[in-house]
């Protein structure tokens, strides 16, 4: 079964403020037909979202440098790429501040 996003433009940066019940074939149409279009205030809950980071691209660049250097026997490039990838992964995994919270009050304000 598929779920539709709301018709807001631009689309919100989160998927759903409240996870809809998809027990019908077309849940959005069924909600509109029954007159239930906006969730009740008690249904909103805080959402934990990951922060944007560039570390995936950095790790990929170092991994590409390692692979390129290893294939073409440029050992200095392979060593730099491998060391950079390992250090980047360690830095990323030791980052304790990688999430933020969208509160229920913010969700209700943005959804209305």
Backbone as CSV, one residue per row, in Angstrom:
resi,resn,N_x,N_y,N_z,CA_x,CA_y,CA_z,C_x,C_y,C_z
1,UNK,0.832,-1.173,0.000,0.000,0.000,0.000,0.878,1.238,0.000
2,UNK,0.415,2.234,-0.651,1.184,3.467,-0.723,0.503,4.554,0.081
3,UNK,1.309,5.471,0.572,0.800,6.628,1.295,1.153,7.873,0.500
4,UNK,0.245,8.819,0.485,0.492,10.057,-0.240,0.905,11.144,0.744
5,UNK,1.802,12.008,0.296,2.118,13.183,1.081,1.015,14.200,0.885
6,UNK,0.985,15.170,1.761,-0.029,16.206,1.608,0.271,17.035,0.369
7,UNK,-0.654,17.876,0.003,-0.502,18.669,-1.212,0.206,19.988,-0.941
8,UNK,0.926,20.088,0.161,1.637,21.319,0.485,2.823,21.495,-0.464
9,UNK,3.122,22.727,-0.752,4.283,23.004,-1.579,5.053,24.138,-0.946
10,UNK,6.317,24.032,-0.713,7.169,22.858,-0.899,6.887,21.791,0.157
11,UNK,7.293,20.591,-0.145,7.054,19.473,0.765,7.852,19.670,2.050
12,UNK,7.332,19.217,3.181,8.074,19.343,4.435,9.318,18.454,4.427
13,UNK,10.250,18.755,5.304,11.504,18.003,5.360,11.374,16.719,6.166
14,UNK,10.212,16.437,6.688,9.929,15.180,7.368,8.842,14.475,6.561
15,UNK,8.704,13.170,6.711,7.730,12.430,5.907,6.302,12.710,6.355
16,UNK,5.977,12.394,7.588,4.622,12.570,8.095,4.693,13.152,9.489
17,UNK,3.850,14.150,9.779,3.776,14.692,11.136,3.187,13.643,12.066
18,UNK,2.191,12.935,11.601,1.576,11.819,12.318,1.489,10.678,11.317
19,UNK,1.955,9.507,11.702,1.934,8.372,10.788,0.485,7.972,10.550
20,UNK,0.031,8.026,9.309,-1.378,7.736,9.029,-1.682,6.244,9.076
21,UNK,-2.940,5.943,9.317,-3.409,4.568,9.306,-3.710,4.192,7.862
22,UNK,-2.993,3.235,7.343,-3.164,2.836,5.940,-3.901,1.509,5.852
23,UNK,-5.077,1.454,6.483,-5.847,0.213,6.457,-6.778,0.145,5.249
24,UNK,-6.937,1.244,4.546,-7.778,1.285,3.358,-6.905,1.180,2.106
25,UNK,-7.523,0.927,0.982,-6.789,0.868,-0.278,-6.252,2.248,-0.634
26,UNK,-7.052,3.285,-0.436,-6.634,4.662,-0.661,-6.911,5.432,0.617
27,UNK,-5.933,5.427,1.518,-6.133,5.968,2.858,-6.409,7.466,2.837
28,UNK,-5.749,8.204,1.964,-5.947,9.658,1.900,-7.372,9.978,1.475
29,UNK,-7.913,9.278,0.495,-9.279,9.498,0.037,-10.271,9.138,1.145
30,UNK,-10.034,8.032,1.839,-10.924,7.617,2.920,-10.932,8.643,4.044
31,UNK,-9.772,9.223,4.366,-9.718,10.259,5.403,-10.507,11.482,4.969
32,UNK,-10.377,11.891,3.716,-11.110,13.060,3.226,-12.608,12.803,3.210
33,UNK,-13.027,11.608,2.815,-14.448,11.280,2.753,-15.085,11.243,4.137
34,UNK,-14.317,10.791,5.136,-14.877,10.723,6.490,-14.817,12.070,7.204
35,UNK,-14.186,13.070,6.581,-14.098,14.395,7.187,-12.914,14.558,8.125
36,UNK,-12.112,13.546,8.273,-10.937,13.605,9.159,-9.745,14.060,8.326
37,UNK,-9.450,15.351,8.378,-8.344,15.858,7.561,-7.151,16.289,8.388
38,UNK,-7.370,16.716,9.638,-6.271,17.179,10.471,-6.160,16.303,11.710
39,UNK,-4.948,15.861,12.058,-4.791,15.016,13.239,-5.152,15.775,14.519
40,UNK,-5.577,15.035,15.527,-5.852,15.643,16.824,-4.549,16.101,17.461
41,UNK,-4.648,17.079,18.355,-3.452,17.657,18.969,-2.649,16.605,19.727
42,UNK,-3.330,15.640,20.330,-2.629,14.631,21.125,-1.877,13.616,20.268
43,UNK,-2.148,13.586,18.966,-1.498,12.614,18.096,-0.079,13.019,17.704
44,UNK,0.265,14.300,17.822,1.602,14.744,17.451,2.614,14.287,18.484
45,UNK,3.754,13.826,18.010,4.853,13.406,18.888,6.143,14.010,18.357
46,UNK,7.133,14.159,19.227,8.430,14.677,18.820,9.065,13.743,17.792
47,UNK,9.770,14.325,16.829,10.468,13.546,15.810,11.963,13.808,15.965
48,UNK,12.743,12.741,16.035,14.201,12.852,16.072,14.705,12.772,14.635
49,UNK,15.395,13.817,14.195,15.885,13.896,12.816,17.411,13.933,12.819
50,UNK,18.057,13.313,11.825,19.513,13.405,11.731,19.928,14.768,11.184
51,UNK,21.041,15.270,11.685,21.579,16.529,11.166,22.246,16.274,9.820
52,UNK,22.268,17.286,8.985,22.955,17.184,7.708,24.455,17.105,7.948
53,UNK,25.134,16.284,7.185,26.575,16.148,7.308,27.183,15.851,5.948
54,UNK,28.429,16.229,5.799,29.139,16.007,4.554,30.100,14.822,4.658
55,UNK,30.122,14.161,5.798,31.112,13.110,6.029,30.957,11.925,5.081
56,UNK,29.762,11.634,4.618,29.583,10.545,3.654,30.327,10.814,2.362
57,UNK,30.261,12.049,1.903,30.984,12.414,0.681,32.496,12.396,0.902
58,UNK,32.937,12.823,2.071,34.378,12.820,2.383,34.895,11.384,2.421
59,UNK,34.154,10.498,3.087,34.558,9.086,3.163,34.574,8.474,1.764
60,UNK,33.583,8.796,0.946,33.531,8.270,-0.421,34.709,8.769,-1.251
61,UNK,35.095,10.033,-1.076,36.233,10.576,-1.826,37.533,9.871,-1.428
62,UNK,37.715,9.667,-0.127,38.921,8.956,0.317,38.902,7.498,-0.152
63,UNK,37.734,6.855,-0.127,37.633,5.462,-0.600,37.917,5.388,-2.100
64,UNK,37.448,6.373,-2.867,37.748,6.407,-4.293,39.251,6.572,-4.516
65,UNK,39.875,7.478,-3.741,41.323,7.687,-3.862,42.077,6.401,-3.527
66,UNK,41.625,5.695,-2.480,42.259,4.423,-2.125,42.121,3.415,-3.259
67,UNK,40.913,3.254,-3.785,40.693,2.285,-4.859,41.469,2.628,-6.115
68,UNK,41.479,3.899,-6.488,42.208,4.333,-7.670,43.707,4.084,-7.499
69,UNK,44.235,4.478,-6.352,45.663,4.279,-6.096,46.042,2.809,-6.027
70,UNK,45.168,1.981,-5.448,45.449,0.563,-5.321,45.439,-0.119,-6.690
71,UNK,44.473,0.219,-7.525,44.381,-0.409,-8.856,45.567,-0.027,-9.727
72,UNK,45.960,1.242,-9.717,47.024,1.726,-10.591,48.388,1.761,-9.914
73,UNK,48.513,1.089,-8.789,49.785,0.932,-8.076,50.417,2.279,-7.702
74,UNK,49.594,3.252,-7.375,50.078,4.519,-6.813,49.945,4.373,-5.309
75,UNK,50.961,3.788,-4.695,50.863,3.392,-3.297,50.711,4.586,-2.364
76,UNK,51.298,5.713,-2.711,51.143,6.895,-1.860,49.679,7.333,-1.816
77,UNK,48.975,7.265,-2.969,47.571,7.652,-3.024,46.704,6.628,-2.294
78,UNK,47.042,5.356,-2.430,46.290,4.316,-1.732,46.432,4.464,-0.223
79,UNK,47.625,4.776,0.248,47.849,4.940,1.692,47.115,6.170,2.209
80,UNK,47.205,7.286,1.477,46.502,8.507,1.892,44.991,8.267,1.887
81,UNK,44.466,7.599,0.861,43.038,7.324,0.782,42.554,6.426,1.902
82,UNK,43.307,5.359,2.190,42.917,4.444,3.260,42.979,5.134,4.619
83,UNK,44.061,5.863,4.876,44.188,6.565,6.156,43.094,7.630,6.307
84,UNK,42.837,8.368,5.229,41.788,9.389,5.287,40.416,8.797,5.520
85,UNK,40.116,7.672,4.878,38.818,7.020,5.069,38.668,6.518,6.500
86,UNK,39.713,5.917,7.045,39.654,5.406,8.422,39.473,6.553,9.413
87,UNK,40.250,7.620,9.248,40.127,8.766,10.152,38.743,9.403,10.026
88,UNK,38.220,9.515,8.815,36.895,10.109,8.606,35.805,9.270,9.266
89,UNK,35.899,7.957,9.153,34.908,7.081,9.790,34.984,7.210,11.307
90,UNK,36.184,7.286,11.854,36.334,7.443,13.305,35.742,8.772,13.763
91,UNK,36.007,9.839,13.020,35.445,11.151,13.369,33.926,11.114,13.315
92,UNK,33.358,10.505,12.276,31.898,10.451,12.132,31.263,9.626,13.244
93,UNK,31.856,8.491,13.573,31.248,7.638,14.598,31.404,8.201,15.997
94,UNK,32.371,9.071,16.217,32.539,9.656,17.546,31.744,10.944,17.729
95,UNK,30.996,11.360,16.715,30.173,12.566,16.816,28.906,12.244,17.600
96,UNK,28.801,12.788,18.816,27.639,12.520,19.664,26.473,13.463,19.384
97,UNK,26.718,14.546,18.687,25.691,15.549,18.432,25.247,15.446,16.973
98,UNK,24.588,14.337,16.626,24.241,14.103,15.227,22.735,14.151,14.957
99,UNK,21.940,14.522,15.961,20.499,14.575,15.792,19.939,15.881,16.323
100,UNK,18.737,16.212,15.885,17.985,17.297,16.487,16.532,16.858,16.590
101,UNK,15.766,17.568,17.393,14.392,17.173,17.671,13.435,18.237,17.135
102,UNK,12.418,17.787,16.420,11.308,18.660,16.049,10.217,18.387,17.080
103,UNK,9.878,19.379,17.875,8.906,19.173,18.939,7.496,19.030,18.373
104,UNK,6.612,18.475,19.187,5.226,18.287,18.775,4.549,19.626,18.497
105,UNK,4.900,20.652,19.269,4.313,21.984,19.050,4.748,22.548,17.697
106,UNK,6.026,22.353,17.343,6.514,22.805,16.036,5.821,22.051,14.898
107,UNK,5.645,20.745,15.062,4.967,19.933,14.059,3.535,20.415,13.837
108,UNK,2.844,20.684,14.927,1.461,21.155,14.793,1.405,22.511,14.104
109,UNK,2.347,23.397,14.435,2.393,24.722,13.803,2.696,24.590,12.317
110,UNK,3.666,23.743,11.940,4.027,23.593,10.534,2.939,22.858,9.736
111,UNK,2.212,21.967,10.395,1.200,21.181,9.717,-0.092,21.966,9.476
112,UNK,-0.287,23.035,10.244,-1.538,23.787,10.067,-1.407,24.863,9.012
